[in-house]
Amino acid sequence: MEKLFSYGTLRSKQIQMQLFSKILTGNPDQLLGHKLKSLQIEEEFGMADYVVAVPTVDSSDPIHGIAYNISASDLAKVDIFESNAYKRVQVELKSGAVAWVYIENK
């Protein structure tokens, strides 16, 4: 099993059911040294507002979210779901857990 840290859309049970046909299990955690930035993504019916994690100079800046337990095959589904505005990187969360997270793709 992998861990996926989510701070946005993937916390939605509706989105989880659409992507995985199940609800993910996880625990609250924090990604330090990052902040959320507004992001507009063009979708089928126009522009939509989202947020994206970006690194900061202050290592104590937190993003609150959920660290989900996820299979490698479900993680591959998220790679397809996320737009190219995001990239997946591995991080250490405040709890010490190592997880994947989607951050700004620069």
Secondary structure, DSSP 8 states (H G I E B T S, - for coil): -EEEEESSGGG-HHHHHHHHSS---EEEEEEESEEEEEEEEEETTEEEEEEEEEE-S-TT-EEEEEEEEE-HHHHHHHHHHS-TTEEEEEEE-TTS-EEEEEEE--
